[in-house]
Amino acid sequence: SYYKIPVDYEIKGNFLGFIKFKRAVARSKKMLNFDKETISIVQNDATGAIVARGELTIVGLPNDFF
């Protein structure tokens, strides 16, 4: 048996910051699955800001969490 822990997230910033987030998640020792994700451009923002929303699931065996 294993545990699945869903996590909702929202990131606001520039695309480079979003890429850094994804890289940090990929380097994690935990098994993470991105279940849903949408990326939207913030309208009328001169900096090119984005908003990324989604859900990821942390998967692990019972002794992984305690």
Secondary structure, DSSP 8 states (H G I E B T S, - for coil): --EEEEEEEEEEE-HHHHHHHHHHHHT-SSEEEEEEEEEEE-TT-TT--EEEEEEEEEEE-GGG--
